[in-house]
Amino acid sequence: MAGSQPPPHPPTPPSAGPAKLALRDQVLAGRRRRPLASLAEDARATATHLLDTPEVRRAGTVAAYVAVGAEPGTSALLNALLASRRRVLLPLLQADGDLDWASHTGESQLYPARRGLLEPLGEPLGRDAVAGADVVLVPGLAVDDTGLRLGRGGGSYDRALARVPAGTLTCVLLYPEEVGRSVPGEEHDRRVGAVATADGVHRF
């Protein structure tokens, strides 16, 4: 028809980036306010709950990470996993932000790496090594009621989680007040199957 106008383009959805940044700032500020005396107690309680889950009890290999700063602690958990003779894989952050993996053999074999992380001295096993883990434990800042996890923004763990076979338990470690938050989602975000806190393990 003469003079007709082309249909308007659908509106571009707003980016989740600014909302994610705001939530990260809020969570990190809350972590800085946590009493130091409570951190070790929370870490021990979280470790106890995780070690009692059927998947961890059955696991031969657990992919985990070394917590730094005010993150929920992982030392008690890692030590318990090694003491029970499980194989533990820890991430090696690559220059492109992706994760390789190496075997964890004890705290004395960790060294300072980029971005303030601690990484194992072992031989790199390849980025797909995480696919062979029976349980995958990941860091985060918050999670919503569907398992949508807020990370630090580098996408490292979203890429790693994309390599984990369906049916493998994937779990983020958080503080109780960081669970059930409204997490803005983007297409590349990967959900986790559970969250572990000092209050227990909740499955999505």
Buried (B, 14 or more C-beta within 10 A) or exposed (E): EEEEEEEEEEEEEEEBEEBBEEBBEEBEEBBEEBEEEEBEEBBBBBBBBBBEBEBBEEBEBBBBBBBBEBBBBBBBBBBBBBEEEBBBBBBBBBEEEBBBBBBBBEEEBBEEBEEEBBBBEBEEBEBEBBBBBBBBBBBBBBBBEEBBBBBBEEBBBBBBBEBBEEEBBBBBBBBBEBBEBEBBBEEEBBBBBBBBBBBBBBEB
